[in-house]
Amino acid sequence: MIVDFVPLMVFAFQFGLSMDYEVFIVSRIREAHESGLPDGDAVIAGIARTGRLVTSAALILFLAFAALAAGPQTSIKIFATGLGVGILLDATVVRALLLPALSSLFGSWNWWLPRPIARLLRRPPPPMRAGEPTGAGNAV
């Protein structure tokens, strides 16, 4: 029997952990892009700089939750198993496959920001490069 709070707590914890990974990886990709690398090379450089760290962190968390799943209480076992499986899926499928593929596919659209939000964040527009999107709603 699944206790009523476990799915909500697994989702909340998993969402927080995945956002940490996401911000870390995407910020490295953004740094590589702003240093002048083309979009595909920036994705490769960002993943190369963060891949081992994210994989190690996911493995450590998975092992910690696997140890927690060996405990005697059923609700804690379900909670730990859900988080462990979620972390493995997030680190392998989402961070290793989907993020690089979609970042390469979207190219310079990854960095598009509407003008009002750019003004609100006080982000200077990045320099235009060949092949970047242009238009009335772009921040660049």
C-alpha positions as CSV (number, residue, x, y, z in Angstrom):
1,M,0.0,0.0,0.0
2,I,1.4,3.4,-1.0
3,V,1.0,6.1,1.7
4,D,-0.8,9.2,0.3
5,F,2.1,11.6,0.8
6,V,4.9,9.5,-0.9
7,P,4.1,10.3,-4.6
8,L,3.9,14.0,-3.9
9,M,7.2,14.0,-1.9
10,V,9.0,11.9,-4.5
11,F,7.9,14.4,-7.2
12,A,9.0,17.4,-5.1
13,F,12.4,16.0,-4.3
14,Q,13.0,14.7,-7.8
15,F,12.0,18.1,-9.3
16,G,14.4,19.9,-7.0
17,L,17.3,17.5,-7.7
18,S,16.7,17.6,-11.5
19,M,16.6,21.4,-11.5
20,D,20.0,21.5,-9.8
21,Y,21.5,19.3,-12.5
22,E,19.8,21.2,-15.2
23,V,21.0,24.6,-14.1
24,F,24.5,23.4,-13.6
25,I,24.8,21.8,-17.1
26,V,23.0,24.5,-19.0
27,S,25.0,27.3,-17.3
28,R,28.2,25.5,-18.5
29,I,26.8,25.3,-22.0
30,R,25.8,29.0,-21.9
31,E,29.4,29.9,-20.8
32,A,30.8,28.0,-23.7
33,H,28.3,29.6,-26.1
34,E,29.2,33.1,-24.8
35,S,32.9,32.4,-25.2
36,G,32.3,32.2,-28.9
37,L,31.8,28.5,-29.6
38,P,29.1,27.5,-32.1
39,D,26.0,26.0,-30.5
40,G,26.9,22.3,-31.2
41,D,30.4,22.7,-29.8
42,A,29.1,24.6,-26.8
43,V,26.8,21.7,-26.0
44,I,29.8,19.3,-26.3
45,A,32.0,21.5,-24.1
46,G,29.3,22.0,-21.5
47,I,28.5,18.2,-21.3
48,A,32.2,17.4,-21.2
49,R,32.8,19.8,-18.3
50,T,29.9,18.5,-16.2
51,G,29.3,14.9,-17.3
52,R,31.5,13.2,-14.8
53,L,30.3,15.4,-11.9
54,V,26.6,14.9,-12.6
55,T,27.1,11.2,-13.1
56,S,29.0,10.9,-9.9
57,A,26.5,12.9,-7.9
58,A,23.6,10.8,-9.4
59,L,25.4,7.6,-8.5
60,I,26.1,8.7,-5.0
61,L,22.5,9.8,-4.5
62,F,21.2,6.5,-6.0
63,L,23.4,4.5,-3.6
64,A,22.2,6.5,-0.7
65,F,18.6,6.0,-1.6
66,A,19.3,2.3,-2.2
67,A,20.7,2.0,1.3
68,L,17.6,3.9,2.6
69,A,15.4,1.4,0.8
70,A,16.9,-1.4,2.8
71,G,15.3,0.0,6.0
72,P,12.4,-1.6,7.8
73,Q,9.6,0.9,7.2
74,T,7.5,0.4,4.0
75,S,6.7,4.0,3.2
76,I,10.4,4.9,3.5
77,K,11.3,2.0,1.2
78,I,8.8,3.2,-1.4
79,F,10.0,6.8,-1.1
80,A,13.7,5.8,-1.5
81,T,13.0,3.4,-4.4
82,G,11.0,6.1,-6.2
83,L,13.8,8.6,-5.8
84,G,16.6,6.2,-6.7
85,V,14.9,5.1,-9.9
86,G,14.0,8.7,-10.7
87,I,17.6,9.9,-10.2
88,L,18.9,7.1,-12.5
89,L,16.4,8.0,-15.2
90,D,17.1,11.7,-14.9
91,A,20.8,11.3,-15.1
92,T,20.8,8.9,-18.0
93,V,17.8,9.6,-20.2
94,V,17.2,13.3,-19.5
95,R,20.7,14.7,-18.9
96,A,22.8,12.4,-21.1
97,L,20.4,12.0,-24.0
98,L,17.5,14.6,-24.2
99,L,19.3,17.7,-23.0
100,P,22.3,17.5,-25.5
101,A,20.0,16.4,-28.3
102,L,17.5,19.2,-27.8
103,S,20.1,21.8,-27.1
104,S,21.8,20.9,-30.4
105,L,18.5,20.8,-32.3
106,F,17.3,24.2,-31.0
107,G,20.7,25.9,-31.6
108,S,20.6,29.6,-31.0
109,W,17.0,29.4,-30.0
110,N,18.2,28.1,-26.7
111,W,19.2,31.6,-25.8
112,W,16.3,33.6,-27.2
113,L,14.6,35.8,-24.6
114,P,11.6,38.1,-25.1
115,R,12.4,41.8,-24.8
116,P,10.3,42.5,-21.7
117,I,11.9,39.6,-19.8
118,A,15.3,40.6,-21.0
119,R,14.7,44.2,-19.7
120,L,13.3,42.8,-16.4
121,L,16.4,40.6,-16.0
122,R,18.7,43.5,-17.3
123,R,20.5,41.1,-19.6
124,P,22.5,42.8,-22.3
125,P,21.7,41.4,-25.7
126,P,24.4,39.0,-26.9
127,P,26.3,39.9,-30.1
128,M,24.5,38.6,-33.2
129,R,26.2,35.8,-35.1
130,A,25.5,34.3,-38.5
131,G,22.4,32.0,-38.4
132,E,20.9,33.4,-35.2
133,P,17.2,34.1,-35.0
134,T,16.0,37.7,-35.6
135,G,12.7,39.3,-35.3
136,A,10.6,41.9,-33.5
137,G,10.2,39.8,-30.4
138,N,13.8,38.8,-29.9
139,A,16.0,40.2,-27.1
140,V,19.0,40.1,-29.5
